[in-house]
Amino acid sequence: SLELALIYAVGAVGLWLTLRVIRFSDLTCDGSFVTGSVLMAVTLQQGWPLLACFFFSVFGGALCGFVTGFLNLYGDIPELLSGILVAFTLYSINLRWMGGVPNLSLLYEKTIFGFGVLPVLGFCLVCVFGICWYFLSTKMGLAAVTVGSNQRLARLMGIRIKYFKLGILMLSNALI
């Protein structure tokens, strides 16, 4: 149960960023969580290096957040609907990437858990919390909190709201 808690804690930080920091009702997390897993599994089976697989899956999650933000901010689609559209689209895309099979076996593949599950997950979680704490204590982080708390004030302060929302959505889905 400790392993599962550490795994889902990083995703919880990503959800917290969108729901509490910028106050964006994001449902993309349902699809981006699976997309990161699919990209990791498919690239591992193709023989990519472990670190490259990890960064590719994080980039895939960030791309999911970008699409949601783009649909909302530049396509004038409401927050909730843009997240739903991306999440449902990702289900089809993920199934296509996996070759039409519902699951892939990683039984003989080298994963990050070969080093010991708890130390790796604990280290990742401490890094994520530290980076988020540091980010939110900077001027840019405080501007992101301002965007979520009071968009009118943020606009009067000269903060580009669209860029902050897009950036936090990308960061959040990358963490998820």
C-alpha positions, 0 to 999 in steps of 0.5 A: 500500500505504501508503494501505491501511495507513493506512485499516486502521490506524484499524480495527486500533486499534478491534480492539485496544481490544476484544481487548486493553484489555477482553478481549472477543472481538468479532466485530461488527467484520466487520459494523460495518466494512461498515455504516459503509461502506454508511451513508457510501455511501448518504448520499453518494448521497442528497446529504447533506453530507460531514461529516454522512455521516461522523458518521452512519457513525461513529454506525452503527458505535457502534450496532453495538457497543451492540447487541453489548454489550447482547446480551452484558451484559443478554441473557446471550448469550456474547461470541462468539455476540453478536458473531456474531449482530450481524455476520450480522444486519448483512449482511442489513441492509446489503444492504437499505439498499443497495436489494438491490444488492451495491455502490454506485458513488461515481464522481461523488460528493465524498468525503474523498479529494478533498483528497488521500488521504495527508494526510487519512488521516495526520491521521485516524490521528494524531488517533485514536492521540492520543485513544486514548493520552490516554484510556488515560492518564486515570483512566477509561482506566485503569479500562477497562484494569482491567476487561479485566485483572481484573474482580474487582478492578475490581468491588471498586474500584467500577468499573461493569464493564457500562458500561465494556464497553459504552462500549469496544465502542461506541468500538471499532466506531465506529473500525472 
